[in-house]
Structures are given as structure tokens and as C-alpha cells.
Amino acid sequence: MPEREQAVEQLAADSANLKLLQALQDGKLFELKTEAKLVIGQEHDSGYSLTDPTSGASSATWSAARSAKSI
């Protein structure tokens, strides 16, 4: 079994990781480069609202001008 597939299966075994994996699949998982942090981004007219994938807490908002990279 390829390493990536095995890693995804191990992550999926823990239900706490399902939000993270779903965001990754949907293209909504982002890395905030300056903070070295993963967030889930929900697109809006003015940018994105950000949510911490582990706690579900709202982080902030992000505009295209800020440094983030889709994963």
C-alpha cells in the first residue's frame, strides 16, 4: 500500500480527523505561513472565514492579500 494511502487510512481511523480530511478533499484546507498553522477556510465575498480544524473555533478572516497557501 502506498505511504500516502496508508497515512490517510490511519488519519481517518480517528473521527477527530474527519473534518481535516474533508477540508483537504474539498480544497478548503489552508496553511497560514506566518503562523505555521492549518485552518479550514470558508469563502465569502470579502475573503475567507477561518476555523481551527481541531477545536472548531473561529480563528479570524483572511483576504487574498495575506500569506496563505491552499494545501
DSSP file (Angstrom, degrees, kcal/mol; ACC not computed):
  #  RESIDUE AA STRUCTURE BP1 BP2  ACC     N-H-->O    O-->H-N    N-H-->O    O-->H-N    TCO  KAPPA ALPHA  PHI   PSI    X-CA   Y-CA   Z-CA
    1    1 A M              0   0    0      0, 0.0     5,-0.0     0, 0.0     0, 0.0   0.000 360.0 360.0 360.0 130.8    0.0    0.0    0.0
    2    2 A P     >  -     0   0    0      0, 0.0     4,-2.2     0, 0.0     5,-0.2  -0.239 360.0-117.3 -59.7 150.2    1.5    3.4   -0.9
    3    3 A E  H  > S+     0   0    0      1,-0.2     4,-2.5     2,-0.2     5,-0.2   0.881 112.0  52.2 -57.9 -43.2    2.6    5.6    2.0
    4    4 A R  H  > S+     0   0    0      1,-0.2     4,-2.4     2,-0.2    -1,-0.2   0.927 110.4  47.5 -62.3 -45.6    0.1    8.4    1.3
    5    5 A E  H  > S+     0   0    0      1,-0.2     4,-2.2     2,-0.2    -1,-0.2   0.905 112.5  49.7 -62.3 -42.0   -2.9    6.0    1.2
    6    6 A Q  H  X S+     0   0    0     -4,-2.2     4,-2.1     2,-0.2    -1,-0.2   0.901 110.1  51.0 -64.0 -41.3   -1.7    4.3    4.4
    7    7 A A  H  X S+     0   0    0     -4,-2.5     4,-2.3     2,-0.2    -2,-0.2   0.904 110.0  49.6 -63.3 -42.2   -1.4    7.7    6.1
    8    8 A V  H  X S+     0   0    0     -4,-2.4     4,-2.7     1,-0.2    -2,-0.2   0.912 110.1  50.9 -64.3 -42.2   -4.9    8.8    5.1
    9    9 A E  H  X S+     0   0    0     -4,-2.2     4,-1.1     1,-0.2    -1,-0.2   0.895 110.5  49.1 -62.2 -39.9   -6.3    5.5    6.4
   10   10 A Q  H  < S+     0   0    0     -4,-2.1     4,-0.4     2,-0.2     3,-0.3   0.906 112.9  47.2 -66.4 -41.1   -4.6    6.0    9.7
   11   11 A L  H >< S+     0   0    0     -4,-2.3     3,-1.4     1,-0.2     6,-0.4   0.913 109.6  53.5 -64.5 -42.6   -5.9    9.5   10.0
   12   12 A A  H 3< S+     0   0    0     -4,-2.7    -1,-0.2     1,-0.3    -2,-0.2   0.718  93.3  72.0 -67.8 -20.7   -9.4    8.5    9.0
   13   13 A A  T 3< S+     0   0    0     -4,-1.1     2,-0.6    -3,-0.3    -1,-0.3   0.757  90.6  66.2 -66.3 -23.1   -9.4    5.9   11.8
   14   14 A D  S X  S-     0   0    0     -3,-1.4     3,-2.2    -4,-0.4     4,-0.3  -0.898  77.2-150.8-102.2 115.3   -9.7    8.8   14.3
   15   15 A S  G >  S+     0   0    0     -2,-0.6     3,-1.2     1,-0.3     4,-0.4   0.722  91.8  70.5 -60.3 -21.8  -13.0   10.6   14.0
   16   16 A A  G 3  S+     0   0    0      1,-0.2     4,-0.3     2,-0.1    -1,-0.3   0.740  96.6  53.5 -66.3 -21.2  -11.4   13.8   15.2
   17   17 A N  G <> S+     0   0    0     -3,-2.2     4,-2.5    -6,-0.4    -1,-0.2   0.518  81.5  90.7 -90.6  -5.6   -9.5   14.0   11.9
   18   18 A L  H <> S+     0   0    0     -3,-1.2     4,-2.7    -4,-0.3     5,-0.2   0.890  85.4  51.0 -62.1 -40.8  -12.5   13.7    9.6
   19   19 A K  H  > S+     0   0    0     -4,-0.4     4,-2.4    -3,-0.3    -1,-0.2   0.916 111.6  49.0 -60.0 -42.4  -13.1   17.5    9.4
   20   20 A L  H  > S+     0   0    0     -4,-0.3     4,-2.1     1,-0.2    -2,-0.2   0.928 113.1  45.5 -63.0 -46.9   -9.5   18.0    8.5
   21   21 A L  H  X S+     0   0    0     -4,-2.5     4,-2.4     2,-0.2    -2,-0.2   0.877 112.3  51.4 -66.0 -38.1   -9.6   15.3    5.8
   22   22 A Q  H  X S+     0   0    0     -4,-2.7     4,-2.3    -5,-0.2    -2,-0.2   0.914 110.2  49.2 -65.3 -42.2  -12.9   16.6    4.4
   23   23 A A  H  X>S+     0   0    0     -4,-2.4     5,-3.0     2,-0.2     6,-0.8   0.894 110.7  51.0 -63.0 -40.0  -11.5   20.1    4.2
   24   24 A L  H ><5S+     0   0    0     -4,-2.1     3,-0.9     4,-0.2    -2,-0.2   0.932 111.8  46.7 -62.0 -46.1   -8.4   18.7    2.4
   25   25 A Q  H 3<5S+     0   0    0     -4,-2.4    -2,-0.2     1,-0.2    -1,-0.2   0.873 113.3  49.1 -63.5 -37.8  -10.6   16.8   -0.1
   26   26 A D  H 3<5S-     0   0    0     -4,-2.3    -1,-0.2    -5,-0.2    -2,-0.2   0.482 113.8-115.2 -82.7  -2.5  -12.7   19.9   -0.7
   27   27 A G  T <<5S+     0   0    0     -3,-0.9    -3,-0.2    -4,-0.6    -2,-0.1   0.770  86.2 114.5  74.8  25.7   -9.8   22.2   -1.2
   28   28 A K      < +     0   0    0     -5,-3.0    13,-2.9    -6,-0.2     2,-0.5   0.270  40.5 104.4-111.7   9.2  -10.6   24.2    1.9
   29   29 A L  E     +A   40   0A   0     -6,-0.8    42,-2.8    11,-0.2     2,-0.3  -0.825  49.5 179.9 -95.3 126.4   -7.6   23.4    4.0
   30   30 A F  E     -AB  39  70A   0      9,-3.1     9,-2.6    -2,-0.5     2,-0.5  -0.893  25.0-139.5-126.3 153.6   -5.0   26.2    4.2
   31   31 A E  E     -AB  38  69A   0     38,-2.6    38,-2.0    -2,-0.3     2,-1.0  -0.968  13.9-144.2-110.6 122.7   -1.7   26.8    5.8
   32   32 A L  E >>> -AB  37  68A   0      5,-3.2     4,-1.4    -2,-0.5     5,-1.4  -0.778  15.8-160.0 -82.4 107.4   -1.1   30.3    7.3
   33   33 A K  T 345S+     0   0    0     -2,-1.0     3,-0.4    34,-0.9    -1,-0.2   0.888  84.1  51.8 -61.2 -44.1    2.5   30.6    6.5
   34   34 A T  T 345S+     0   0    0     33,-0.6    -1,-0.2     1,-0.2    34,-0.1   0.786 121.8  32.9 -66.9 -25.9    3.4   33.3    9.1
   35   35 A E  T <45S-     0   0    0     -3,-0.6    -1,-0.2     2,-0.2    -2,-0.2   0.473  98.3-132.4-106.1  -5.2    1.8   31.3   11.9
   36   36 A A  T  <5 +     0   0    0     -4,-1.4     2,-0.4    -3,-0.4    -3,-0.2   0.941  61.8 137.5  49.6  52.6    2.7   27.8   10.6
   37   37 A K  E   < -A   32   0A   0     -5,-1.4    -5,-3.2     2,-0.0     2,-0.4  -0.974  53.3-133.2-133.1 140.6   -0.9   26.8   11.3
   38   38 A L  E     +A   31   0A   0     -2,-0.4     2,-0.3    -7,-0.2    -7,-0.2  -0.770  31.7 172.0 -91.0 138.3   -3.5   24.8    9.4
   39   39 A V  E     -A   30   0A   0     -9,-2.6    -9,-3.1    -2,-0.4     2,-0.5  -0.959  33.7-121.7-140.1 158.0   -7.0   26.3    9.1
   40   40 A I  E     -AC  29  51A   0     11,-2.8    11,-2.1    -2,-0.3     2,-0.5  -0.906  31.1-153.2 -99.4 128.5  -10.3   25.5    7.3
   41   41 A G  E     - C   0  50A   0    -13,-2.9     2,-0.6    -2,-0.5     9,-0.2  -0.895  11.1-164.3-110.0 129.2  -11.4   28.4    5.0
   42   42 A Q  E     - C   0  49A   0      7,-2.5     7,-2.3    -2,-0.5     2,-0.1  -0.955  28.7-125.6-108.5 117.6  -14.9   29.1    4.0
   43   43 A E  E     + C   0  48A   0     -2,-0.6     2,-0.3     5,-0.2     5,-0.3  -0.367  35.2 168.0 -71.5 138.6  -15.0   31.5    1.1
   44   44 A H  E >   - C   0  47A   0      3,-3.6     3,-1.1    -2,-0.1    -1,-0.0  -0.822  51.5 -91.6-134.3 174.1  -17.1   34.8    1.3
   45   45 A D  T 3  S+     0   0    0     -2,-0.3     3,-0.1     1,-0.2    -2,-0.0   0.870 126.0  41.1 -56.9 -39.2  -17.2   37.9   -0.9
   46   46 A S  T 3  S-     0   0    0      1,-0.1     2,-0.4    17,-0.1    -1,-0.2   0.421 129.8 -76.2 -94.1   1.7  -14.5   39.7    1.1
   47   47 A G  E <  S-C   44   0A   0     -3,-1.1    -3,-3.6    16,-0.1     2,-0.4  -0.982  72.3 -36.4 146.2-131.2  -12.2   36.7    1.6
   48   48 A Y  E     -CD  43  62A   0     14,-2.8    14,-2.5    -2,-0.4     2,-0.5  -0.973  35.2-137.4-132.8 144.7  -12.4   33.7    3.9
   49   49 A S  E     -CD  42  61A   0     -7,-2.3    -7,-2.5    -2,-0.4     2,-0.4  -0.882  32.4-142.3 -95.0 138.4  -13.6   32.9    7.4
   50   50 A L  E     -CD  41  60A   0     10,-3.1     9,-3.0    -2,-0.5    10,-0.7  -0.825  17.7-172.1-111.1 140.6  -11.1   30.7    9.1
   51   51 A T  E     -CD  40  58A   0    -11,-2.1   -11,-2.8    -2,-0.4     7,-0.2  -0.987  29.7-118.3-130.1 138.1  -11.8   27.8   11.5
   52   52 A D     >  -     0   0    0      5,-3.0     4,-2.3    -2,-0.4   -13,-0.2  -0.634  23.7-146.1 -71.3 124.3   -9.3   25.8   13.6
   53   53 A P  T  4 S+     0   0    0      0, 0.0   -33,-0.2     0, 0.0   -34,-0.2   0.736  92.4  44.0 -70.1 -21.5   -9.7   22.2   12.4
   54   54 A T  T  4 S+     0   0    0    -35,-0.1   -35,-0.1     3,-0.1   -15,-0.0   0.869 127.3  24.2 -90.5 -39.4   -9.1   20.6   15.7
   55   55 A S  T  4 S-     0   0    0      2,-0.1     3,-0.1     0, 0.0    -1,-0.1   0.706  90.9-132.7 -98.2 -22.0  -11.1   22.8   18.1
   56   56 A G     <  +     0   0    0     -4,-2.3     2,-0.1     1,-0.3     3,-0.0   0.465  55.8 147.2  80.9   0.9  -13.7   24.2   15.6
   57   57 A A        -     0   0    0     -5,-0.1    -5,-3.0     1,-0.1     2,-0.3  -0.445  57.4-108.8 -72.6 142.1  -13.1   27.7   17.0
   58   58 A S  E     -D   51   0A   0     -7,-0.2    -7,-0.3     1,-0.2    -1,-0.1  -0.563  34.4-173.3 -69.3 127.5  -13.4   30.6   14.6
   59   59 A S  E     -     0   0A   0     -9,-3.0     2,-0.3    -2,-0.3    -8,-0.2   0.930  43.2 -80.5 -89.5 -54.2   -9.9   31.9   14.0
   60   60 A A  E     -D   50   0A   0    -10,-0.7   -10,-3.1     2,-0.0    -1,-0.3  -0.933  47.5 -73.0 177.5-163.7  -10.3   35.1   12.0
   61   61 A T  E     -D   49   0A   0     -2,-0.3     2,-0.4   -12,-0.2   -12,-0.2  -0.875  37.3-156.9-118.9 159.8  -10.9   36.3    8.5
   62   62 A W  E     -D   48   0A   0    -14,-2.5   -14,-2.8    -2,-0.3     2,-0.3  -0.999   2.9-161.4-138.8 136.8   -8.4   36.2    5.7
   63   63 A S    >   -     0   0    0     -2,-0.4     3,-2.0   -16,-0.2   -16,-0.1  -0.766  39.9-102.9-111.8 164.9   -8.2   38.2    2.5
   64   64 A A  T 3  S+     0   0    0     -2,-0.3     4,-0.2     1,-0.3   -17,-0.1   0.696 116.7  69.1 -60.6 -18.0   -6.2   37.3   -0.6
   65   65 A A  T 3  S+     0   0    0      2,-0.1    -1,-0.3     0, 0.0     2,-0.1   0.739  85.2  84.0 -73.9 -22.6   -3.6   39.9    0.5
   66   66 A R  S <  S-     0   0    0     -3,-2.0     2,-1.0     1,-0.1    -4,-0.0  -0.398  93.5 -99.0 -81.1 161.1   -2.5   37.8    3.5
   67   67 A S        +     0   0    0     -2,-0.1   -34,-0.9     2,-0.0   -33,-0.6  -0.687  64.8 133.6 -87.1 102.6    0.0   35.0    3.2
   68   68 A A  E     -B   32   0A   0     -2,-1.0     2,-0.4   -36,-0.2   -36,-0.2  -0.983  36.5-152.1-145.2 155.4   -1.7   31.6    3.0
   69   69 A K  E     -B   31   0A   0    -38,-2.0   -38,-2.6    -2,-0.3     2,-0.2  -0.995  18.6-127.3-133.1 129.1   -1.4   28.6    0.8
   70   70 A S  E      B   30   0A   0     -2,-0.4   -40,-0.2   -40,-0.2   -42,-0.1  -0.533 360.0 360.0 -71.2 139.6   -4.0   26.1   -0.1
   71   71 A I              0   0    0    -42,-2.8   -41,-0.1    -2,-0.2    -1,-0.1   0.415 360.0 360.0-100.8 360.0   -2.9   22.6    0.6
